[in-house]
Amino acid sequence: MPQPVTEAPESPTADTDDAAEDTGASIRPLPENWLRTDVTVALVVAAFGILTGFLSIYSPFYVELEWTSIDVMIGAGLLALPLIFYRRYPLVIAPLTCTIYFCAGAFLGFEANSAQVVLFLSIYALGAWEHRRRIAFWMRLVIIILMAVWLAWATLESLTGEAPVSGPLVSGILVQWLINLVFFGAAWIFGDRAWDSAMDRLELERAHAELQSAQSVIAEQAVEFERLRIARELHDVVAHHVTVMGVHAAAARRLLSTDPPRSEAAASQLTHVEDASQEAIGDLRTLVYTLRDSAGSAGPLPGLEDLAELTERADDTTQTVTYDQVGEAVPVGRAVELTLYRVAQEALSNARKHAGATASVHVRLRYGTDAVELEVSDDGRAQPLQRPGTGTGLQGMRERINAIGATIHIGPKSRGGWLVRARVPYKAQESA
């Protein structure tokens, strides 16, 4: 007779958890194709019981009980039939199999080996699949007690029967008790462990889903913070142009009102106002399109003249970072300078994270005849990251470059390493 697994005294928290479980808060979902699997199990157990019952019907045990082969095979089939739903309805199937077991033993007959398998699976399913844990506990306990009473009654009949008490008889009785103890005890313990394992797996899956959701939220927030910083940069750029426009407009007004002969100079001032206004509108359009990034400093916005300092700061790491400028500097718009600086900043940050601690990184600013070009390349190999990024850095570079009508190439080099190349035609930045 197996003993139920002992549990520690329940605390109020445990009572709350059990109440939640009894209301269906924790339900173990059935696997795909569960019905096909369980039908197969029921058919295999039934075939096993019918076959072994037919082969062993002539053993002394069955002859003594006066069972026929047909009765034993019918009993084995009926006993295995409920296994079709033993995982779907464990609270019904377990007492049903026990009832069939007792009825078959009293009126038909059964094959003992397959009967033990059926009882094992029904008790196991109560522990492994029934989400109402308190009911499952008491149902298993009641079934085991009934089985123990039945086995004790059978033992008493054997000891008080006509056959004298002998060593073989006592040995057979002990074997029966040990087999039942092992079967029912193992079904109880393995069922509970299967349930605990399934709940742990479900908890891990829920945690994984929450982490993925949190990562998505973080990525969205990173984009929003990027837009906030660009909004700040937009304010500074446009404010600069509008201020210049105001100064020149004021000067023109004074010249026209106080010195009409100097109208030519006033016209020049108004030309400056027109140029500055066009540049302000272009910067406004391009920067509004790429509103991105986290909060920045309150200082002046960086430009191409700050690339050397940016490279020096990057060279303070274990990587070797160099910078050179090719060609004579050509004035470009403030939006273009800011965009190229941010591209270089992001490319250097990616090189620190991915190229390796000993990689060599080279930053080159090239002024050509028709375009200004920025290159950031390294000779490192991709390194695994402990924490994956949000992927907004590359997106940010592309959006910035597209907004000013330029092009960018991001990808591995044929000889190893990584290359970021941004090219801004002078005509494109003038039209912007």
PEZIMO-V215385 format. One record per residue. RES is the residue in three letters. OMEGA is omega in whole degrees, -180 to 180 (999 if undefined). D_FIRST is the distance of its C-alpha to the first C-alpha in Angstrom with 2 decimals. Layout:
res->RES omega->OMEGA d_first->D_FIRST
res->RES omega->OMEGA d_first->D_FIRST
This chain:
res->MET omega->-179 d_first->0.00
res->PRO omega->177 d_first->3.81
res->GLN omega->179 d_first->6.56
res->PRO omega->179 d_first->9.68
res->VAL omega->-179 d_first->12.70
res->THR omega->-180 d_first->14.92
res->GLU omega->178 d_first->18.43
res->ALA omega->178 d_first->21.74
res->PRO omega->-175 d_first->23.55
res->GLU omega->176 d_first->25.28
res->SER omega->176 d_first->29.04
res->PRO omega->179 d_first->31.57
res->THR omega->179 d_first->31.88
res->ALA omega->178 d_first->28.20
res->ASP omega->179 d_first->28.55
res->THR omega->179 d_first->31.56
res->ASP omega->180 d_first->29.90
res->ASP omega->179 d_first->26.99
res->ALA omega->178 d_first->29.66
res->ALA omega->-180 d_first->31.55
res->GLU omega->-178 d_first->28.60
res->ASP omega->177 d_first->27.80
res->THR omega->176 d_first->31.43
res->GLY omega->-179 d_first->31.22
res->ALA omega->179 d_first->32.95
res->SER omega->-178 d_first->30.70
res->ILE omega->178 d_first->30.11
res->ARG omega->-178 d_first->29.13
res->PRO omega->177 d_first->31.72
res->LEU omega->179 d_first->30.88
res->PRO omega->176 d_first->32.57
res->GLU omega->179 d_first->35.60
res->ASN omega->-178 d_first->35.21
res->TRP omega->-177 d_first->31.58
res->LEU omega->179 d_first->32.03
res->ARG omega->179 d_first->33.45
res->THR omega->-177 d_first->30.63
res->ASP omega->174 d_first->27.91
res->VAL omega->178 d_first->29.90
res->THR omega->179 d_first->30.09
res->VAL omega->-179 d_first->26.33
res->ALA omega->180 d_first->25.86
res->LEU omega->180 d_first->28.61
res->VAL omega->180 d_first->27.32
res->VAL omega->179 d_first->23.80
res->ALA omega->179 d_first->25.54
res->ALA omega->178 d_first->27.99
res->PHE omega->-179 d_first->25.36
res->GLY omega->-180 d_first->23.47
res->ILE omega->-178 d_first->26.83
res->LEU omega->-179 d_first->28.16
res->THR omega->176 d_first->25.26
res->GLY omega->179 d_first->24.94
res->PHE omega->-177 d_first->28.65
res->LEU omega->-174 d_first->28.63
res->SER omega->-177 d_first->25.78
res->ILE omega->-177 d_first->26.70
res->TYR omega->176 d_first->28.55
res->SER omega->-177 d_first->25.74
res->PRO omega->-178 d_first->25.10
res->PHE omega->-179 d_first->21.74
res->TYR omega->178 d_first->23.44
res->VAL omega->-179 d_first->26.58
res->GLU omega->179 d_first->24.82
res->LEU omega->178 d_first->23.42
res->GLU omega->176 d_first->26.96
res->TRP omega->176 d_first->26.12
res->THR omega->-179 d_first->29.05
res->SER omega->180 d_first->29.25
res->ILE omega->179 d_first->30.50
res->ASP omega->-178 d_first->27.62
res->VAL omega->-179 d_first->25.04
res->MET omega->176 d_first->27.05
res->ILE omega->179 d_first->27.47
res->GLY omega->179 d_first->23.78
res->ALA omega->179 d_first->23.08
res->GLY omega->179 d_first->25.89
res->LEU omega->-178 d_first->24.88
res->LEU omega->-179 d_first->21.29
res->ALA omega->-175 d_first->22.73
res->LEU omega->-179 d_first->25.58
res->PRO omega->-180 d_first->24.01
res->LEU omega->177 d_first->23.37
res->ILE omega->-179 d_first->27.08
res->PHE omega->-173 d_first->26.41
res->TYR omega->176 d_first->22.89
res->ARG omega->-179 d_first->24.42
res->ARG omega->-180 d_first->27.19
res->TYR omega->-176 d_first->25.29
res->PRO omega->-178 d_first->21.61
res->LEU omega->177 d_first->21.32
res->VAL omega->-173 d_first->22.54
res->ILE omega->-177 d_first->21.14
res->ALA omega->178 d_first->17.41
res->PRO omega->179 d_first->17.55
res->LEU omega->179 d_first->20.15
res->THR omega->177 d_first->18.17
res->CYS omega->178 d_first->15.36
res->THR omega->178 d_first->18.29
res->ILE omega->180 d_first->19.91
res->TYR omega->-179 d_first->16.82
res->PHE omega->-179 d_first->16.73
res->CYS omega->178 d_first->20.55
res->ALA omega->179 d_first->20.94
res->GLY omega->-177 d_first->18.75
res->ALA omega->-171 d_first->20.87
res->PHE omega->-176 d_first->24.30
res->LEU omega->-175 d_first->24.64
res->GLY omega->179 d_first->22.18
res->PHE omega->177 d_first->20.41
res->GLU omega->-168 d_first->20.06
res->ALA omega->-175 d_first->16.49
res->ASN omega->179 d_first->17.17
res->SER omega->178 d_first->18.83
res->ALA omega->178 d_first->16.32
res->GLN omega->179 d_first->13.58
res->VAL omega->180 d_first->16.32
res->VAL omega->179 d_first->17.12
res->LEU omega->178 d_first->13.73
res->PHE omega->-178 d_first->13.55
res->LEU omega->-179 d_first->17.08
res->SER omega->177 d_first->16.73
res->ILE omega->178 d_first->13.96
res->TYR omega->-178 d_first->16.03
res->ALA omega->177 d_first->19.18
res->LEU omega->180 d_first->18.13
res->GLY omega->-173 d_first->17.94
res->ALA omega->-171 d_first->20.89
res->TRP omega->-178 d_first->23.34
res->GLU omega->-177 d_first->22.93
res->HIS omega->176 d_first->25.53
res->ARG omega->-167 d_first->24.58
res->ARG omega->-179 d_first->22.03
res->ARG omega->178 d_first->21.28
res->ILE omega->179 d_first->20.69
res->ALA omega->179 d_first->18.50
res->PHE omega->-176 d_first->16.30
res->TRP omega->178 d_first->15.98
res->MET omega->178 d_first->15.67
res->ARG omega->-179 d_first->12.61
res->LEU omega->180 d_first->11.05
res->VAL omega->-179 d_first->12.21
res->ILE omega->-179 d_first->11.06
res->ILE omega->178 d_first->7.36
res->ILE omega->178 d_first->7.93
res->LEU omega->178 d_first->10.00
res->MET omega->179 d_first->7.86
res->ALA omega->178 d_first->5.43
res->VAL omega->180 d_first->8.98
res->TRP omega->-180 d_first->10.42
res->LEU omega->177 d_first->8.36
res->ALA omega->177 d_first->9.11
res->TRP omega->178 d_first->12.58
res->ALA omega->179 d_first->13.04
res->THR omega->-180 d_first->12.18
res->LEU omega->178 d_first->14.65
res->GLU omega->-180 d_first->17.17
res->SER omega->-176 d_first->17.10
res->LEU omega->-178 d_first->17.72
res->THR omega->-180 d_first->20.39
res->GLY omega->-178 d_first->22.07
res->GLU omega->-179 d_first->25.39
res->ALA omega->179 d_first->24.21
res->PRO omega->177 d_first->24.37
res->VAL omega->-178 d_first->21.47
res->SER omega->179 d_first->22.04
res->GLY omega->178 d_first->20.86
res->PRO omega->180 d_first->20.25
res->LEU omega->180 d_first->18.23
res->VAL omega->179 d_first->15.94
res->SER omega->179 d_first->15.78
res->GLY omega->178 d_first->14.88
res->ILE omega->179 d_first->12.00
res->LEU omega->178 d_first->10.67
res->VAL omega->179 d_first->11.46
res->GLN omega->179 d_first->9.53
res->TRP omega->-180 d_first->6.17
res->LEU omega->179 d_first->7.59
res->ILE omega->179 d_first->8.93
res->ASN omega->179 d_first->6.19
res->LEU omega->-179 d_first->4.78
res->VAL omega->-177 d_first->8.54
res->PHE omega->-177 d_first->9.58
res->PHE omega->178 d_first->7.96
res->GLY omega->179 d_first->8.48
res->ALA omega->179 d_first->11.87
res->ALA omega->180 d_first->12.75
res->TRP omega->-176 d_first->12.41
res->ILE omega->-178 d_first->14.36
res->PHE omega->177 d_first->16.87
res->GLY omega->179 d_first->17.56
res->ASP omega->179 d_first->18.50
res->ARG omega->177 d_first->20.57
res->ALA omega->177 d_first->22.30
res->TRP omega->-180 d_first->23.27
res->ASP omega->179 d_first->24.60
res->SER omega->179 d_first->26.51
res->ALA omega->179 d_first->28.02
res->MET omega->176 d_first->29.10
res->ASP omega->180 d_first->30.70
res->ARG omega->177 d_first->32.51
res->LEU omega->179 d_first->33.76
res->GLU omega->177 d_first->34.98
res->LEU omega->179 d_first->36.84
res->GLU omega->177 d_first->38.40
res->ARG omega->179 d_first->39.54
res->ALA omega->178 d_first->40.97
res->HIS omega->178 d_first->42.74
res->ALA omega->179 d_first->44.24
res->GLU omega->178 d_first->45.41
res->LEU omega->178 d_first->47.00
res->GLN omega->178 d_first->48.82
res->SER omega->179 d_first->50.05
res->ALA omega->178 d_first->51.19
res->GLN omega->178 d_first->52.98
res->SER omega->178 d_first->54.79
res->VAL omega->180 d_first->55.87
res->ILE omega->179 d_first->57.10
res->ALA omega->178 d_first->59.12
res->GLU omega->179 d_first->60.70
res->GLN omega->178 d_first->61.52
res->ALA omega->178 d_first->63.10
res->VAL omega->180 d_first->65.35
res->GLU omega->178 d_first->66.30
res->PHE omega->177 d_first->67.12
res->GLU omega->180 d_first->69.22
res->ARG omega->178 d_first->71.13
res->LEU omega->-180 d_first->71.77
res->ARG omega->179 d_first->73.35
res->ILE omega->175 d_first->75.53
res->ALA omega->177 d_first->76.62
res->ARG omega->179 d_first->77.88
res->GLU omega->177 d_first->79.61
res->LEU omega->180 d_first->81.12
res->HIS omega->-177 d_first->82.57
res->ASP omega->-179 d_first->84.20
res->VAL omega->-177 d_first->85.66
res->VAL omega->179 d_first->87.07
res->ALA omega->178 d_first->88.31
res->HIS omega->-178 d_first->90.30
res->HIS omega->-179 d_first->92.04
res->VAL omega->177 d_first->92.74
res->THR omega->178 d_first->94.25
res->VAL omega->178 d_first->96.56
res->MET omega->-180 d_first->97.51
res->GLY omega->-180 d_first->98.39
res->VAL omega->-179 d_first->100.57
res->HIS omega->179 d_first->102.54
res->ALA omega->178 d_first->102.93
res->ALA omega->179 d_first->104.29
res->ALA omega->179 d_first->106.75
res->ALA omega->-180 d_first->107.92
res->ARG omega->-179 d_first->108.44
res->ARG omega->-179 d_first->110.59
res->LEU omega->-178 d_first->112.67
res->LEU omega->-176 d_first->113.35
res->SER omega->-174 d_first->114.39
res->THR omega->-175 d_first->116.49
res->ASP omega->-178 d_first->117.93
res->PRO omega->180 d_first->118.42
res->PRO omega->-178 d_first->120.14
res->ARG omega->-179 d_first->116.90
res->SER omega->178 d_first->115.11
res->GLU omega->177 d_first->114.40
res->ALA omega->178 d_first->112.33
res->ALA omega->178 d_first->110.59
res->ALA omega->178 d_first->109.74
res->SER omega->179 d_first->108.20
res->GLN omega->179 d_first->106.07
res->LEU omega->176 d_first->104.93
res->THR omega->176 d_first->104.06
res->HIS omega->179 d_first->101.76
res->VAL omega->-180 d_first->100.18
res->GLU omega->-180 d_first->99.62
res->ASP omega->-179 d_first->98.07
res->ALA omega->180 d_first->95.80
res->SER omega->178 d_first->94.68
res->GLN omega->179 d_first->93.85
res->GLU omega->179 d_first->91.82
res->ALA omega->179 d_first->90.01
res->ILE omega->179 d_first->89.10
res->GLY omega->178 d_first->87.85
res->ASP omega->180 d_first->85.70
res->LEU omega->-178 d_first->84.37
res->ARG omega->-177 d_first->83.39
res->THR omega->-177 d_first->81.67
res->LEU omega->175 d_first->79.82
res->VAL omega->180 d_first->78.63
res->TYR omega->-176 d_first->77.17
res->THR omega->179 d_first->75.11
res->LEU omega->-177 d_first->74.03
res->ARG omega->162 d_first->71.20
res->ASP omega->-176 d_first->69.98
res->SER omega->-175 d_first->68.93
res->ALA omega->179 d_first->71.23
res->GLY omega->-179 d_first->74.10
res->SER omega->179 d_first->76.57
res->ALA omega->-179 d_first->79.58
res->GLY omega->180 d_first->81.97
res->PRO omega->-180 d_first->84.05
res->LEU omega->-179 d_first->82.33
res->PRO omega->179 d_first->82.14
res->GLY omega->-177 d_first->84.28
res->LEU omega->178 d_first->85.26
res->GLU omega->180 d_first->87.11
res->ASP omega->-179 d_first->83.80
res->LEU omega->180 d_first->82.21
res->ALA omega->179 d_first->83.52
res->GLU omega->177 d_first->81.93
res->LEU omega->180 d_first->78.64
res->THR omega->179 d_first->78.68
res->GLU omega->179 d_first->79.49
res->ARG omega->179 d_first->76.48
res->ALA omega->-179 d_first->74.24
res->ASP omega->178 d_first->75.79
res->ASP omega->178 d_first->74.53
res->THR omega->179 d_first->71.08
res->THR omega->176 d_first->70.22
res->GLN omega->175 d_first->71.47
res->THR omega->-176 d_first->75.15
res->VAL omega->-179 d_first->76.65
res->THR omega->-179 d_first->80.31
res->TYR omega->171 d_first->82.58
res->ASP omega->180 d_first->85.91
res->GLN omega->-179 d_first->88.15
res->VAL omega->180 d_first->90.18
res->GLY omega->180 d_first->93.35
res->GLU omega->-176 d_first->95.29
res->ALA omega->178 d_first->93.43
res->VAL omega->-180 d_first->94.09
res->PRO omega->176 d_first->93.62
res->VAL omega->-179 d_first->90.69
res->GLY omega->-179 d_first->89.27
res->ARG omega->180 d_first->87.11
res->ALA omega->179 d_first->84.20
res->VAL omega->179 d_first->84.46
res->GLU omega->-179 d_first->84.51
res->LEU omega->-179 d_first->81.48
res->THR omega->-179 d_first->79.56
res->LEU omega->178 d_first->80.31
res->TYR omega->-180 d_first->79.40
res->ARG omega->177 d_first->76.00
res->VAL omega->178 d_first->75.37
res->ALA omega->-180 d_first->76.21
res->GLN omega->-180 d_first->74.02
res->GLU omega->180 d_first->70.97
res->ALA omega->178 d_first->71.62
res->LEU omega->178 d_first->71.82
res->SER omega->178 d_first->68.60
res->ASN omega->179 d_first->66.84
res->ALA omega->178 d_first->68.34
res->ARG omega->-176 d_first->66.94
res->LYS omega->-169 d_first->63.43
res->HIS omega->-170 d_first->63.40
res->ALA omega->-178 d_first->66.13
res->GLY omega->-173 d_first->64.88
res->ALA omega->-175 d_first->66.12
res->THR omega->-177 d_first->68.93
res->ALA omega->174 d_first->70.26
res->SER omega->-178 d_first->73.93
res->VAL omega->-178 d_first->74.75
res->HIS omega->178 d_first->78.21
res->VAL omega->-179 d_first->79.63
res->ARG omega->174 d_first->82.89
res->LEU omega->-174 d_first->85.03
res->ARG omega->174 d_first->87.64
res->TYR omega->179 d_first->90.58
res->GLY omega->-179 d_first->91.91
res->THR omega->-177 d_first->94.81
res->ASP omega->-177 d_first->92.84
res->ALA omega->171 d_first->89.48
res->VAL omega->-173 d_first->87.66
res->GLU omega->178 d_first->84.58
res->LEU omega->177 d_first->81.73
res->GLU omega->171 d_first->79.47
res->VAL omega->-177 d_first->76.46
res->SER omega->177 d_first->75.05
res->ASP omega->180 d_first->72.83
res->ASP omega->-176 d_first->71.96
res->GLY omega->175 d_first->68.33
res->ARG omega->-177 d_first->65.12
res->ALA omega->180 d_first->62.44
res->GLN omega->178 d_first->59.97
res->PRO omega->-180 d_first->56.39
res->LEU omega->176 d_first->56.12
res->GLN omega->-180 d_first->53.38
res->ARG omega->-180 d_first->53.97
res->PRO omega->180 d_first->55.21
res->GLY omega->-179 d_first->58.34
res->THR omega->179 d_first->58.97
res->GLY omega->-178 d_first->61.57
res->THR omega->-178 d_first->64.31
res->GLY omega->179 d_first->66.68
res->LEU omega->177 d_first->67.71
res->GLN omega->-180 d_first->67.86
res->GLY omega->179 d_first->70.13
res->MET omega->-178 d_first->72.51
res->ARG omega->-179 d_first->72.88
res->GLU omega->178 d_first->73.49
res->ARG omega->-178 d_first->76.09
res->ILE omega->179 d_first->77.94
res->ASN omega->-177 d_first->77.89
res->ALA omega->180 d_first->79.24
res->ILE omega->176 d_first->82.46
res->GLY omega->-178 d_first->83.00
res->ALA omega->180 d_first->82.10
res->THR omega->180 d_first->79.76
res->ILE omega->174 d_first->76.97
res->HIS omega->179 d_first->75.17
res->ILE omega->179 d_first->71.77
res->GLY omega->-179 d_first->69.98
res->PRO omega->175 d_first->69.58
res->LYS omega->-177 d_first->72.65
res->SER omega->-178 d_first->73.17
res->ARG omega->179 d_first->73.37
res->GLY omega->-179 d_first->70.42
res->GLY omega->-174 d_first->70.10
res->TRP omega->-176 d_first->70.46
res->LEU omega->170 d_first->73.53
res->VAL omega->-179 d_first->74.43
res->ARG omega->178 d_first->77.94
res->ALA omega->-178 d_first->79.48
res->ARG omega->-178 d_first->82.93
res->VAL omega->176 d_first->85.01
res->PRO omega->180 d_first->88.28
res->TYR omega->179 d_first->91.16
res->LYS omega->-179 d_first->91.94
res->ALA omega->-177 d_first->88.41
res->GLN omega->174 d_first->88.40
res->GLU omega->179 d_first->91.87
res->SER omega->179 d_first->90.78
res->ALA omega->999 d_first->87.75
